[in-house]
């Protein structure tokens, strides 16, 4: 681990959800350790911020190649510390590959000085410049421990920043393995620091020292992060919770929709902010679609082997298992019907839970509006497009949504859904993998965006430099303020007739 010298007094045990065996005993940082990590990162950033962007991009490009070359080892690490299936672990490797490739090629386009329209034609030359924030503090969750820290860090590094990362205490090894590959690719030592420990202690110290904060986690914690950043008047970006809807219209491509519902709902055992938890099926096809989907879900293979033999892996912890079990049990006790699944599977892994479909979920159930964050989907009927849209938008969240149907009809509904990403005839991968487009949430699902231009420019301070030629922006000597005002009025009228930039 690249980081400050640690006191050695505090440690934390690191267990695998595959079998509860100890993987490692790791040091836990104090606030003083976090402060020292920021000092080292800040010292490294001074030179890095002056490094030509072409050289930064070359390092990221080499890192891309290293990740692909070592992907089997990375998959093993991810599976050991998360218990997820190998297919879900591979999603993380693929995402790093896409993101590294995109930003190593596009960073110059996003960050190059831009010419802007000046105050006065011919007389004012205005340019926009992008300078690094300094040291970016990142706080990342356990559900995607490889890709979330790295794909958020890559644009920040390309923009000239240093990083201090706090990975979740349950899953630190994946990010450490990837960061080692970054250093092998040529990243200057000290530039990417990692601090370990509990959220309130270490996370709070990161916010106290950072120049910008990138946070991924729950909405409740995100609000606390926002408040703390506001106290310091520093920028932050946050991807938070979701209760994502899928709408299946009566003209949907039936078989594709059936197959697409599986990864949309059960990737990463449903422990995905963009996963579908609410499935709305048109009344005209409900009685065909739901039994067929139930059959597909019942056939999914549950397991944690280090190969591609399983479709669904384990949940991360006893705490997560208790939450998922609690949501399902509460719904059943209040009248919901389990179509398939619904039970923990300790015979598979300590925290494994069956992929689950439920009907008759009502407002009095925790499952109805609360984010379950597990392999559980509630299914509802609808009879009109307007009804489906109203149901989809009836949530405090707005991260992701999915609509299946004829493209023109589905796209019309998609544009009216209050979510940062909406996929037509796909679950979530199409929008997520479109790395040139911004990704983030509406309402209580987040602030700011990752991916695209927004995903790198947010890590910069934007500066405007305007050079005035020929005359000052004031009344010339000898001209009265009144005459100057009349002259400006005439000038503004003339400027309106000039062609503008669309």
Secondary structure as a PSIPRED ss2 file (coil, helix, strand):
# PSIPRED VFORMAT (PSIPRED V4.0)

   1 X C   1.000  0.000  0.000
   2 X C   1.000  0.000  0.000
   3 X C   1.000  0.000  0.000
   4 X C   1.000  0.000  0.000
   5 X C   1.000  0.000  0.000
   6 X C   1.000  0.000  0.000
   7 X C   1.000  0.000  0.000
   8 X C   1.000  0.000  0.000
   9 X C   1.000  0.000  0.000
  10 X C   1.000  0.000  0.000
  11 X E   0.000  0.000  1.000
  12 X E   0.000  0.000  1.000
  13 X E   0.000  0.000  1.000
  14 X E   0.000  0.000  1.000
  15 X E   0.000  0.000  1.000
  16 X C   1.000  0.000  0.000
  17 X C   1.000  0.000  0.000
  18 X C   1.000  0.000  0.000
  19 X C   1.000  0.000  0.000
  20 X C   1.000  0.000  0.000
  21 X C   1.000  0.000  0.000
  22 X E   0.000  0.000  1.000
  23 X E   0.000  0.000  1.000
  24 X E   0.000  0.000  1.000
  25 X E   0.000  0.000  1.000
  26 X E   0.000  0.000  1.000
  27 X E   0.000  0.000  1.000
  28 X C   1.000  0.000  0.000
  29 X C   1.000  0.000  0.000
  30 X C   1.000  0.000  0.000
  31 X H   0.000  1.000  0.000
  32 X H   0.000  1.000  0.000
  33 X H   0.000  1.000  0.000
  34 X H   0.000  1.000  0.000
  35 X H   0.000  1.000  0.000
  36 X H   0.000  1.000  0.000
  37 X H   0.000  1.000  0.000
  38 X H   0.000  1.000  0.000
  39 X H   0.000  1.000  0.000
  40 X H   0.000  1.000  0.000
  41 X H   0.000  1.000  0.000
  42 X H   0.000  1.000  0.000
  43 X H   0.000  1.000  0.000
  44 X H   0.000  1.000  0.000
  45 X H   0.000  1.000  0.000
  46 X H   0.000  1.000  0.000
  47 X H   0.000  1.000  0.000
  48 X H   0.000  1.000  0.000
  49 X C   1.000  0.000  0.000
  50 X C   1.000  0.000  0.000
  51 X C   1.000  0.000  0.000
  52 X C   1.000  0.000  0.000
  53 X H   0.000  1.000  0.000
  54 X H   0.000  1.000  0.000
  55 X H   0.000  1.000  0.000
  56 X H   0.000  1.000  0.000
  57 X H   0.000  1.000  0.000
  58 X H   0.000  1.000  0.000
  59 X H   0.000  1.000  0.000
  60 X H   0.000  1.000  0.000
  61 X H   0.000  1.000  0.000
  62 X H   0.000  1.000  0.000
  63 X H   0.000  1.000  0.000
  64 X H   0.000  1.000  0.000
  65 X H   0.000  1.000  0.000
  66 X H   0.000  1.000  0.000
  67 X H   0.000  1.000  0.000
  68 X H   0.000  1.000  0.000
  69 X H   0.000  1.000  0.000
  70 X C   1.000  0.000  0.000
  71 X H   0.000  1.000  0.000
  72 X H   0.000  1.000  0.000
  73 X H   0.000  1.000  0.000
  74 X H   0.000  1.000  0.000
  75 X H   0.000  1.000  0.000
  76 X H   0.000  1.000  0.000
  77 X H   0.000  1.000  0.000
  78 X H   0.000  1.000  0.000
  79 X H   0.000  1.000  0.000
  80 X H   0.000  1.000  0.000
  81 X H   0.000  1.000  0.000
  82 X H   0.000  1.000  0.000
  83 X C   1.000  0.000  0.000
  84 X C   1.000  0.000  0.000
  85 X C   1.000  0.000  0.000
  86 X H   0.000  1.000  0.000
  87 X H   0.000  1.000  0.000
  88 X H   0.000  1.000  0.000
  89 X H   0.000  1.000  0.000
  90 X H   0.000  1.000  0.000
  91 X H   0.000  1.000  0.000
  92 X H   0.000  1.000  0.000
  93 X H   0.000  1.000  0.000
  94 X H   0.000  1.000  0.000
  95 X H   0.000  1.000  0.000
  96 X H   0.000  1.000  0.000
  97 X H   0.000  1.000  0.000
  98 X H   0.000  1.000  0.000
  99 X H   0.000  1.000  0.000
 100 X H   0.000  1.000  0.000
 101 X H   0.000  1.000  0.000
 102 X H   0.000  1.000  0.000
 103 X H   0.000  1.000  0.000
 104 X H   0.000  1.000  0.000
 105 X H   0.000  1.000  0.000
 106 X H   0.000  1.000  0.000
 107 X H   0.000  1.000  0.000
 108 X H   0.000  1.000  0.000
 109 X H   0.000  1.000  0.000
 110 X H   0.000  1.000  0.000
 111 X H   0.000  1.000  0.000
 112 X C   1.000  0.000  0.000
 113 X C   1.000  0.000  0.000
 114 X E   0.000  0.000  1.000
 115 X E   0.000  0.000  1.000
 116 X E   0.000  0.000  1.000
 117 X C   1.000  0.000  0.000
 118 X C   1.000  0.000  0.000
 119 X C   1.000  0.000  0.000
 120 X C   1.000  0.000  0.000
 121 X C   1.000  0.000  0.000
 122 X C   1.000  0.000  0.000
 123 X C   1.000  0.000  0.000
 124 X E   0.000  0.000  1.000
 125 X E   0.000  0.000  1.000
 126 X E   0.000  0.000  1.000
 127 X E   0.000  0.000  1.000
 128 X E   0.000  0.000  1.000
 129 X E   0.000  0.000  1.000
 130 X E   0.000  0.000  1.000
 131 X E   0.000  0.000  1.000
 132 X E   0.000  0.000  1.000
 133 X C   1.000  0.000  0.000
 134 X C   1.000  0.000  0.000
 135 X E   0.000  0.000  1.000
 136 X E   0.000  0.000  1.000
 137 X E   0.000  0.000  1.000
 138 X E   0.000  0.000  1.000
 139 X E   0.000  0.000  1.000
 140 X C   1.000  0.000  0.000
 141 X C   1.000  0.000  0.000
 142 X C   1.000  0.000  0.000
 143 X C   1.000  0.000  0.000
 144 X C   1.000  0.000  0.000
 145 X C   1.000  0.000  0.000
 146 X C   1.000  0.000  0.000
 147 X H   0.000  1.000  0.000
 148 X H   0.000  1.000  0.000
 149 X H   0.000  1.000  0.000
 150 X H   0.000  1.000  0.000
 151 X H   0.000  1.000  0.000
 152 X H   0.000  1.000  0.000
 153 X H   0.000  1.000  0.000
 154 X H   0.000  1.000  0.000
 155 X H   0.000  1.000  0.000
 156 X H   0.000  1.000  0.000
 157 X H   0.000  1.000  0.000
 158 X H   0.000  1.000  0.000
 159 X C   1.000  0.000  0.000
 160 X C   1.000  0.000  0.000
 161 X C   1.000  0.000  0.000
 162 X E   0.000  0.000  1.000
 163 X E   0.000  0.000  1.000
 164 X E   0.000  0.000  1.000
 165 X E   0.000  0.000  1.000
 166 X E   0.000  0.000  1.000
 167 X C   1.000  0.000  0.000
 168 X C   1.000  0.000  0.000
 169 X C   1.000  0.000  0.000
 170 X C   1.000  0.000  0.000
 171 X C   1.000  0.000  0.000
 172 X C   1.000  0.000  0.000
 173 X H   0.000  1.000  0.000
 174 X H   0.000  1.000  0.000
 175 X H   0.000  1.000  0.000
 176 X H   0.000  1.000  0.000
 177 X H   0.000  1.000  0.000
 178 X H   0.000  1.000  0.000
 179 X H   0.000  1.000  0.000
 180 X H   0.000  1.000  0.000
 181 X H   0.000  1.000  0.000
 182 X H   0.000  1.000  0.000
 183 X H   0.000  1.000  0.000
 184 X H   0.000  1.000  0.000
 185 X C   1.000  0.000  0.000
 186 X C   1.000  0.000  0.000
 187 X C   1.000  0.000  0.000
 188 X C   1.000  0.000  0.000
 189 X C   1.000  0.000  0.000
 190 X C   1.000  0.000  0.000
 191 X C   1.000  0.000  0.000
 192 X E   0.000  0.000  1.000
 193 X E   0.000  0.000  1.000
 194 X E   0.000  0.000  1.000
 195 X C   1.000  0.000  0.000
 196 X C   1.000  0.000  0.000
 197 X C   1.000  0.000  0.000
 198 X C   1.000  0.000  0.000
 199 X H   0.000  1.000  0.000
 200 X H   0.000  1.000  0.000
 201 X H   0.000  1.000  0.000
 202 X H   0.000  1.000  0.000
 203 X H   0.000  1.000  0.000
 204 X H   0.000  1.000  0.000
 205 X H   0.000  1.000  0.000
 206 X H   0.000  1.000  0.000
 207 X H   0.000  1.000  0.000
 208 X H   0.000  1.000  0.000
 209 X H   0.000  1.000  0.000
 210 X C   1.000  0.000  0.000
 211 X C   1.000  0.000  0.000
 212 X E   0.000  0.000  1.000
 213 X E   0.000  0.000  1.000
 214 X E   0.000  0.000  1.000
 215 X E   0.000  0.000  1.000
 216 X E   0.000  0.000  1.000
 217 X C   1.000  0.000  0.000
 218 X C   1.000  0.000  0.000
 219 X H   0.000  1.000  0.000
 220 X H   0.000  1.000  0.000
 221 X H   0.000  1.000  0.000
 222 X H   0.000  1.000  0.000
 223 X H   0.000  1.000  0.000
 224 X H   0.000  1.000  0.000
 225 X H   0.000  1.000  0.000
 226 X H   0.000  1.000  0.000
 227 X H   0.000  1.000  0.000
 228 X H   0.000  1.000  0.000
 229 X H   0.000  1.000  0.000
 230 X H   0.000  1.000  0.000
 231 X H   0.000  1.000  0.000
 232 X H   0.000  1.000  0.000
 233 X C   1.000  0.000  0.000
 234 X C   1.000  0.000  0.000
 235 X E   0.000  0.000  1.000
 236 X E   0.000  0.000  1.000
 237 X E   0.000  0.000  1.000
 238 X E   0.000  0.000  1.000
 239 X E   0.000  0.000  1.000
 240 X C   1.000  0.000  0.000
 241 X C   1.000  0.000  0.000
 242 X C   1.000  0.000  0.000
 243 X C   1.000  0.000  0.000
 244 X E   0.000  0.000  1.000
 245 X E   0.000  0.000  1.000
 246 X E   0.000  0.000  1.000
 247 X E   0.000  0.000  1.000
 248 X E   0.000  0.000  1.000
 249 X C   1.000  0.000  0.000
 250 X C   1.000  0.000  0.000
 251 X C   1.000  0.000  0.000
 252 X C   1.000  0.000  0.000
 253 X C   1.000  0.000  0.000
 254 X H   0.000  1.000  0.000
 255 X H   0.000  1.000  0.000
 256 X H   0.000  1.000  0.000
 257 X H   0.000  1.000  0.000
 258 X H   0.000  1.000  0.000
 259 X H   0.000  1.000  0.000
 260 X H   0.000  1.000  0.000
 261 X H   0.000  1.000  0.000
 262 X H   0.000  1.000  0.000
 263 X H   0.000  1.000  0.000
 264 X H   0.000  1.000  0.000
 265 X H   0.000  1.000  0.000
 266 X H   0.000  1.000  0.000
 267 X H   0.000  1.000  0.000
 268 X H   0.000  1.000  0.000
 269 X H   0.000  1.000  0.000
 270 X H   0.000  1.000  0.000
 271 X C   1.000  0.000  0.000
 272 X C   1.000  0.000  0.000
 273 X C   1.000  0.000  0.000
 274 X C   1.000  0.000  0.000
 275 X C   1.000  0.000  0.000
 276 X E   0.000  0.000  1.000
 277 X E   0.000  0.000  1.000
 278 X E   0.000  0.000  1.000
 279 X E   0.000  0.000  1.000
 280 X E   0.000  0.000  1.000
 281 X E   0.000  0.000  1.000
 282 X E   0.000  0.000  1.000
 283 X H   0.000  1.000  0.000
 284 X H   0.000  1.000  0.000
 285 X H   0.000  1.000  0.000
 286 X H   0.000  1.000  0.000
 287 X H   0.000  1.000  0.000
 288 X H   0.000  1.000  0.000
 289 X H   0.000  1.000  0.000
 290 X H   0.000  1.000  0.000
 291 X H   0.000  1.000  0.000
 292 X H   0.000  1.000  0.000
 293 X H   0.000  1.000  0.000
 294 X H   0.000  1.000  0.000
 295 X H   0.000  1.000  0.000
 296 X H   0.000  1.000  0.000
 297 X H   0.000  1.000  0.000
 298 X H   0.000  1.000  0.000
 299 X C   1.000  0.000  0.000
 300 X C   1.000  0.000  0.000
 301 X C   1.000  0.000  0.000
 302 X E   0.000  0.000  1.000
 303 X C   1.000  0.000  0.000
 304 X C   1.000  0.000  0.000
 305 X C   1.000  0.000  0.000
 306 X C   1.000  0.000  0.000
 307 X C   1.000  0.000  0.000
 308 X C   1.000  0.000  0.000
 309 X C   1.000  0.000  0.000
 310 X C   1.000  0.000  0.000
 311 X C   1.000  0.000  0.000
 312 X E   0.000  0.000  1.000
 313 X C   1.000  0.000  0.000
 314 X C   1.000  0.000  0.000
 315 X C   1.000  0.000  0.000
 316 X C   1.000  0.000  0.000
 317 X C   1.000  0.000  0.000
 318 X H   0.000  1.000  0.000
 319 X H   0.000  1.000  0.000
 320 X H   0.000  1.000  0.000
 321 X H   0.000  1.000  0.000
 322 X H   0.000  1.000  0.000
 323 X H   0.000  1.000  0.000
 324 X H   0.000  1.000  0.000
 325 X H   0.000  1.000  0.000
 326 X H   0.000  1.000  0.000
 327 X H   0.000  1.000  0.000
 328 X H   0.000  1.000  0.000
 329 X H   0.000  1.000  0.000
 330 X H   0.000  1.000  0.000
 331 X H   0.000  1.000  0.000
 332 X H   0.000  1.000  0.000
 333 X H   0.000  1.000  0.000
 334 X C   1.000  0.000  0.000
 335 X C   1.000  0.000  0.000
 336 X C   1.000  0.000  0.000
 337 X E   0.000  0.000  1.000
 338 X E   0.000  0.000  1.000
 339 X E   0.000  0.000  1.000
 340 X E   0.000  0.000  1.000
 341 X C   1.000  0.000  0.000
 342 X C   1.000  0.000  0.000
 343 X C   1.000  0.000  0.000
 344 X E   0.000  0.000  1.000
 345 X C   1.000  0.000  0.000
 346 X C   1.000  0.000  0.000
 347 X C   1.000  0.000  0.000
 348 X C   1.000  0.000  0.000
 349 X C   1.000  0.000  0.000
 350 X C   1.000  0.000  0.000
 351 X C   1.000  0.000  0.000
 352 X C   1.000  0.000  0.000
 353 X E   0.000  0.000  1.000
 354 X C   1.000  0.000  0.000
 355 X C   1.000  0.000  0.000
 356 X E   0.000  0.000  1.000
 357 X E   0.000  0.000  1.000
 358 X E   0.000  0.000  1.000
 359 X E   0.000  0.000  1.000
 360 X C   1.000  0.000  0.000
 361 X C   1.000  0.000  0.000
 362 X C   1.000  0.000  0.000
 363 X C   1.000  0.000  0.000
 364 X C   1.000  0.000  0.000
 365 X C   1.000  0.000  0.000
 366 X H   0.000  1.000  0.000
 367 X H   0.000  1.000  0.000
 368 X H   0.000  1.000  0.000
 369 X H   0.000  1.000  0.000
 370 X C   1.000  0.000  0.000
 371 X C   1.000  0.000  0.000
 372 X C   1.000  0.000  0.000
 373 X C   1.000  0.000  0.000
 374 X C   1.000  0.000  0.000
 375 X C   1.000  0.000  0.000
 376 X E   0.000  0.000  1.000
 377 X E   0.000  0.000  1.000
 378 X E   0.000  0.000  1.000
 379 X E   0.000  0.000  1.000
 380 X E   0.000  0.000  1.000
 381 X E   0.000  0.000  1.000
 382 X E   0.000  0.000  1.000
 383 X C   1.000  0.000  0.000
 384 X C   1.000  0.000  0.000
 385 X H   0.000  1.000  0.000
 386 X H   0.000  1.000  0.000
 387 X H   0.000  1.000  0.000
 388 X H   0.000  1.000  0.000
 389 X H   0.000  1.000  0.000
 390 X H   0.000  1.000  0.000
 391 X H   0.000  1.000  0.000
 392 X H   0.000  1.000  0.000
 393 X H   0.000  1.000  0.000
 394 X C   1.000  0.000  0.000
 395 X C   1.000  0.000  0.000
 396 X C   1.000  0.000  0.000
 397 X C   1.000  0.000  0.000
 398 X C   1.000  0.000  0.000
 399 X C   1.000  0.000  0.000
 400 X E   0.000  0.000  1.000
 401 X E   0.000  0.000  1.000
 402 X E   0.000  0.000  1.000
 403 X E   0.000  0.000  1.000
 404 X E   0.000  0.000  1.000
 405 X C   1.000  0.000  0.000
 406 X C   1.000  0.000  0.000
 407 X H   0.000  1.000  0.000
 408 X H   0.000  1.000  0.000
 409 X H   0.000  1.000  0.000
 410 X H   0.000  1.000  0.000
 411 X H   0.000  1.000  0.000
 412 X H   0.000  1.000  0.000
 413 X H   0.000  1.000  0.000
 414 X H   0.000  1.000  0.000
 415 X H   0.000  1.000  0.000
 416 X H   0.000  1.000  0.000
 417 X C   1.000  0.000  0.000
 418 X C   1.000  0.000  0.000
 419 X C   1.000  0.000  0.000
 420 X C   1.000  0.000  0.000
 421 X E   0.000  0.000  1.000
 422 X E   0.000  0.000  1.000
 423 X E   0.000  0.000  1.000
 424 X E   0.000  0.000  1.000
 425 X C   1.000  0.000  0.000
 426 X C   1.000  0.000  0.000
 427 X C   1.000  0.000  0.000
 428 X C   1.000  0.000  0.000
 429 X H   0.000  1.000  0.000
 430 X H   0.000  1.000  0.000
 431 X H   0.000  1.000  0.000
 432 X H   0.000  1.000  0.000
 433 X C   1.000  0.000  0.000
 434 X C   1.000  0.000  0.000
 435 X C   1.000  0.000  0.000
 436 X C   1.000  0.000  0.000
 437 X C   1.000  0.000  0.000
 438 X C   1.000  0.000  0.000
 439 X E   0.000  0.000  1.000
 440 X C   1.000  0.000  0.000
 441 X C   1.000  0.000  0.000
 442 X C   1.000  0.000  0.000
 443 X H   0.000  1.000  0.000
 444 X H   0.000  1.000  0.000
 445 X H   0.000  1.000  0.000
 446 X E   0.000  0.000  1.000
 447 X E   0.000  0.000  1.000
 448 X C   1.000  0.000  0.000
 449 X C   1.000  0.000  0.000
 450 X E   0.000  0.000  1.000
 451 X C   1.000  0.000  0.000
 452 X C   1.000  0.000  0.000
 453 X C   1.000  0.000  0.000
 454 X H   0.000  1.000  0.000
 455 X H   0.000  1.000  0.000
 456 X H   0.000  1.000  0.000
 457 X H   0.000  1.000  0.000
 458 X C   1.000  0.000  0.000
 459 X C   1.000  0.000  0.000
 460 X E   0.000  0.000  1.000
 461 X E   0.000  0.000  1.000
 462 X E   0.000  0.000  1.000
 463 X E   0.000  0.000  1.000
 464 X E   0.000  0.000  1.000
 465 X E   0.000  0.000  1.000
 466 X E   0.000  0.000  1.000
 467 X E   0.000  0.000  1.000
 468 X E   0.000  0.000  1.000
 469 X C   1.000  0.000  0.000
 470 X C   1.000  0.000  0.000
 471 X C   1.000  0.000  0.000
 472 X C   1.000  0.000  0.000
 473 X C   1.000  0.000  0.000
 474 X C   1.000  0.000  0.000
 475 X C   1.000  0.000  0.000
 476 X C   1.000  0.000  0.000
 477 X C   1.000  0.000  0.000
 478 X C   1.000  0.000  0.000
 479 X C   1.000  0.000  0.000
 480 X C   1.000  0.000  0.000
 481 X H   0.000  1.000  0.000
 482 X H   0.000  1.000  0.000
 483 X H   0.000  1.000  0.000
 484 X H   0.000  1.000  0.000
 485 X H   0.000  1.000  0.000
 486 X H   0.000  1.000  0.000
 487 X H   0.000  1.000  0.000
 488 X H   0.000  1.000  0.000
 489 X H   0.000  1.000  0.000
 490 X H   0.000  1.000  0.000
 491 X H   0.000  1.000  0.000
 492 X H   0.000  1.000  0.000
 493 X H   0.000  1.000  0.000
 494 X H   0.000  1.000  0.000
 495 X H   0.000  1.000  0.000
 496 X H   0.000  1.000  0.000
 497 X H   0.000  1.000  0.000
 498 X C   1.000  0.000  0.000
 499 X C   1.000  0.000  0.000
 500 X C   1.000  0.000  0.000
 501 X C   1.000  0.000  0.000
 502 X C   1.000  0.000  0.000
